[in-house]
C-alpha cells in the first residue's frame, strides 16, 4: 500500500530525513516510532502530500504520490497530531464540507458523514460548534475527518493524544476494527499501544530507519541481555555516580527521582547488561555506597527497551536555523 524509496528532506543544510526506504503492505497496522526530532512528522507530511521531499520516491496504492499528489491523496485519510479544524463550524457541517472537498459523491455525503461520526464516537456532538469542544472531542473529530471519504489507507499521528483512558480504549478498538479492511500507519509515543495494536514496527532515529519488524522479532534483538529494574532511596546523583561507574551495566532510563528530596529521594532506573552476575554486581555496589535498595529485579525485554537501545545516543550538534524548523515539526 505504501512504498518509499530513498526519501530525503533537507531544511537548508539540516537533513531531517535521510534516505528512508520501507514498505507497508495492505491490511497491516504498522507502528512508526522515533524520538522527538527524529523526522517522524516530516516523513508523514511527505507521505500525505503536505510537504515535498528533497529527493526520493513515494507510491500510495500504486500511484506516484510526488507526480500525482491529488490522485494519491484519494487513497488516504490523514489525521495530524494537531488537527487543523475550523472552530466556528459545527461538527456535522465541518464533516460535510470535508467530504465535499474530498470528492465524495453528493448522494453519498450524508451516509459517509453519519458513518464517520459513529466510528469516531462523536455522534453526540454532531450539532455542537467545534471551538466549544474539549481537546479529546476535537481529536476525535479529526479522526472522523480522516474516515469520512472511506479511504483504504489511514495515516494517524498520535491519534490518542489528549484522550481519557476510556476514549483511548475506544480508539484502539476502532483501529483494530478498521484494520480488517484498511491499512493503518500509526505514529505514537505510547509503546504499549504499539505492542497491543501493530503487526509491524518501523523505528527511525536522526531521520534514518534503524530497525523494522514484528514487535516480537524486535524484542529478540536484545535477547541474551538482561533488563534490570532498580528502585531505591537516596540522592539521585549518588545513584547516578554508582551506576555510571559500573562497566557491566548500561543505563537505559534514569536514574530519576520519583519523590522526596536530598538523601530521602525515591529513585528509579532501568539498566541493561550481558553479564549474568549483573544483578549481584549492582546490589553490591549500591550497598557499598550506603544507599537503600527498595527493589532490584530482572525484567523481560519490552519494545520500550528495544526503542531505547536503538535511539539513545549522543546528540548531534544541530544547525542553528534549521533545528528550529525540525523541532517545530517534531513536537510529538
C-alpha positions in Angstrom: 0.0 0.0 0.0 2.9 2.3 0.8 6.3 2.1 -1.0 9.0 4.6 0.0 12.4 4.7 -1.6 15.4 6.9 -0.6 13.1 9.5 0.9 15.1 12.6 2.0 14.2 16.0 3.3 16.6 19.0 3.8 15.8 22.2 5.7 18.7 24.3 4.4 21.8 22.4 5.4 20.0 20.3 8.0 19.0 16.8 6.8 15.8 16.0 8.7 15.0 12.7 6.8 17.9 10.7 5.4 17.3 8.1 2.7 14.3 6.3 4.2 13.3 3.1 2.3 10.4 0.9 3.5 7.1 -0.7 2.5 3.8 -1.1 4.3 1.7 -3.9 2.8 -2.1 -3.8 2.5 -4.1 -4.8 5.6 -1.3 -4.2 8.0 -1.2 -2.0 11.2 2.3 -0.5 11.1 3.7 1.4 14.0 6.0 4.3 13.2 8.3 5.2 16.1 11.2 7.6 16.8 12.3 10.1 19.5 11.4 13.8 19.2 13.2 15.4 16.3 13.8 12.0 14.5 11.8 13.1 11.4 8.5 11.3 12.0 6.1 14.2 11.4 8.3 15.4 8.4 8.0 11.9 6.9 4.2 11.7 7.5 3.8 15.0 5.9 5.7 13.9 2.8 3.7 10.7 2.6 0.5 12.6 2.7 1.5 15.2 0.2 1.7 18.2 2.6 5.4 18.6 2.2 7.6 18.0 -0.9 10.7 15.8 -0.4 14.1 16.9 -1.4 14.5 13.6 -3.2 13.1 10.1 -3.2 10.0 8.3 -4.4 6.6 7.6 -2.7 3.9 5.3 -4.0 0.5 5.2 -2.4 -1.7 2.4 -3.6 0.3 2.1 -6.8 0.1 5.9 -7.5 3.2 8.1 -7.7 2.5 10.5 -4.8 5.1 13.0 -6.0 4.0 13.2 -9.6 0.2 12.8 -8.9 -0.3 14.0 -5.3 -4.0 14.7 -5.6 -4.7 11.2 -7.0 -2.6 9.6 -4.3 -4.5 11.6 -1.6 -7.7 10.0 -2.6 -6.4 6.7 -1.2 -5.6 8.0 2.2 -7.1 9.6 5.3 -4.6 11.7 7.3 -5.1 12.6 11.0 -2.3 15.0 12.1 -1.4 15.3 15.8 -2.8 18.9 15.9 -5.9 18.7 13.8 -6.5 21.9 11.8 -10.2 22.2 12.4 -12.5 25.2 11.8 -13.6 26.2 15.3 -16.6 28.3 14.2 -18.2 25.4 12.3 -20.5 22.7 13.7 -19.1 19.1 13.7 -21.6 17.7 11.1 -21.3 20.8 9.0 -17.5 20.5 9.0 -17.5 16.9 8.0 -20.0 17.5 5.2 -17.7 20.3 4.0 -14.6 18.0 4.2 -16.4 15.2 2.4 -17.2 17.5 -0.5 -13.6 18.7 -0.6 -12.5 15.0 -0.8 -14.8 14.5 -3.8 -17.3 12.2 -2.1 -20.3 12.0 -4.5 -23.1 14.3 -3.2 -25.5 11.5 -2.9 -23.2 9.6 -0.5 -22.1 12.5 1.7 -24.9 12.2 4.3 -24.2 8.5 4.7 -20.4 8.9 4.9 -20.7 11.7 7.5 -23.1 9.6 9.6 -20.8 6.6 9.4 -17.6 8.6 10.3 -19.4 10.3 13.3 -20.4 6.9 14.6 -17.0 5.3 14.0 -15.1 8.2 15.8 -17.7 8.3 18.6 -18.7 11.9 18.0 -22.4 11.4 17.0 -23.4 13.0 20.3 -21.7 16.3 19.4 -22.7 16.4 15.7 -24.6 19.7 16.2 -22.0 21.3 18.5 -19.6 24.1 17.5 -16.1 22.7 17.2 -14.5 25.5 19.1 -16.6 24.7 22.2 -15.4 21.0 22.3 -12.8 19.6 24.6 -9.4 18.6 23.2 -10.4 14.9 23.3 -13.5 15.6 21.2 -11.6 17.7 18.7 -9.1 14.9 18.4 -12.0 12.5 17.5 -13.5 15.0 15.0 -10.1 14.9 13.3 -10.4 11.1 13.2 -13.8 11.3 11.7 -12.4 13.7 9.1 -9.8 11.0 8.2 -12.6 8.4 7.8 -15.2 10.4 6.0 -14.1 9.5 2.5 -13.7 5.8 3.4 -10.0 5.6 2.2 -8.2 2.3 2.1 -5.2 3.8 4.0 -5.2 5.7 7.3 -2.2 7.7 8.5 -2.7 8.5 12.1 -0.3 10.8 14.0 -0.7 10.4 17.8 -4.4 9.6 17.5 -4.9 9.1 21.2 -3.3 12.3 22.3 -5.5 14.2 24.8 -8.0 11.4 25.3 -9.0 9.9 28.6 -8.5 6.1 29.3 -11.9 5.1 28.1 -11.6 7.1 24.9 -8.1 5.6 24.3 -9.6 2.1 24.6 -12.3 3.0 22.1 -9.8 4.4 19.6 -7.7 1.2 19.9 -10.7 -0.9 19.3 -11.7 1.2 16.4 -8.2 0.9 14.8 -8.3 -2.8 15.2 -11.7 -3.0 13.6 -10.7 -0.6 10.7 -7.6 -2.8 10.0 -9.9 -5.6 8.9 -10.3 -3.8 5.6 -7.8 -0.9 5.8 -4.1 -0.3 6.0 -3.0 1.8 9.1 0.2 3.7 9.6 0.3 4.7 13.3 2.7 7.2 14.8 2.6 7.2 18.6 4.8 7.6 21.7 2.8 5.1 23.6 4.8 1.9 23.2 2.4 -0.5 24.9 -0.2 0.8 22.4 2.2 -0.3 19.6 2.7 -3.7 21.1 -1.0 -4.2 21.5 -2.1 -3.0 18.1 0.7 -3.3 15.5 1.6 -6.2 13.2 4.9 -4.5 12.4 7.1 -1.6 13.6 9.4 0.9 11.9 11.9 2.7 14.1 13.7 5.8 12.9 16.4 7.9 14.6 18.0 11.1 13.3 16.0 10.7 10.1 17.3 7.2 9.3 15.5 3.8 9.6 17.3 1.9 12.3 15.1 -1.2 12.6 11.9 -2.8 11.4 10.0 -6.0 12.0 7.3 -7.6 14.2 7.3 -6.4 17.9 8.3 -9.9 19.0 11.2 -10.0 16.5 12.5 -6.7 17.6 12.4 -7.8 21.3 14.5 -10.7 20.2 17.2 -8.2 19.1 18.2 -7.7 22.8 17.8 -11.4 23.7 20.6 -12.5 25.9 20.8 -9.1 27.6 19.2 -8.6 30.9 16.9 -5.6 31.6 17.2 -4.7 35.3 14.7 -2.5 37.2 16.0 -0.7 40.2 14.3 1.4 42.9 16.0 2.8 45.9 16.2 5.6 48.4 18.9 8.2 48.4 20.2 11.1 46.5 19.6 10.7 42.7 23.2 11.9 42.0 24.6 9.3 44.2 22.8 6.5 42.3 23.9 8.1 39.1 27.6 8.0 40.2 27.4 4.4 41.4 25.7 3.0 38.3 27.7 5.1 35.9 30.9 3.6 37.4 29.9 0.0 36.7 31.2 -1.2 33.3 29.0 -4.3 33.4 25.7 -2.3 33.0 24.3 0.3 30.7 21.8 2.8 32.0 18.8 2.9 29.6 16.5 5.0 31.7 17.1 7.3 34.7 18.2 7.4 37.4 15.2 9.7 38.1 13.7 10.9 41.3 10.1 10.0 41.8 9.5 11.8 45.1 11.3 13.2 48.2 14.3 15.4 48.4 18.0 15.1 49.2 19.0 11.8 50.7 15.4 10.8 51.0 14.6 10.7 47.3 12.9 7.7 45.8 14.9 6.9 42.8 14.2 4.6 39.8 16.3 3.4 37.0 16.4 0.7 34.3 19.6 -0.9 33.3 20.8 -3.3 30.6 23.6 -5.9 31.0 25.0 -9.0 29.3 26.9 -10.2 32.4 24.8 -12.9 34.1 26.1 -11.7 37.5 24.9 -8.1 36.8 22.2 -8.1 39.5 24.6 -9.2 42.2 27.2 -6.6 41.0 24.6 -3.8 41.1 23.4 -4.9 44.6 26.9 -4.9 46.0 27.8 -1.5 44.6 24.6 0.1 45.9 25.1 -1.5 49.4 28.8 -0.4 49.5 27.7 3.2 48.7 25.4 3.1 51.7 22.3 3.6 49.6 19.0 1.8 50.3 17.5 -0.6 47.8 13.7 -1.0 47.6 13.6 -3.2 44.5 16.0 -4.9 42.2 14.8 -7.4 39.6 15.2 -8.6 36.1 12.5 -7.8 33.5 11.6 -9.4 30.2 12.7 -7.2 27.4 10.0 -4.9 26.0 9.5 -2.8 22.9 10.4 0.2 25.1 13.8 -1.5 25.8 14.4 -2.0 22.1 13.4 1.6 21.4 15.8 2.9 24.0 18.6 0.6 22.7 18.2 1.9 19.2 17.6 5.6 19.8 19.7 6.5 22.9 22.9 8.1 21.7 24.9 11.3 21.9 23.0 14.2 20.3 24.4 15.8 17.1 25.2 19.5 17.0 22.1 21.0 15.3 22.2 23.7 12.7 21.2 26.9 14.4 18.5 27.9 11.9 17.2 24.5 10.7 16.9 22.7 14.0 14.1 25.1 15.0 12.2 24.0 11.9 12.6 20.3 12.6 11.7 20.8 16.3 8.5 22.6 15.3 7.7 19.6 13.0 8.5 17.1 15.8 6.6 18.4 18.8 5.3 14.9 19.4 
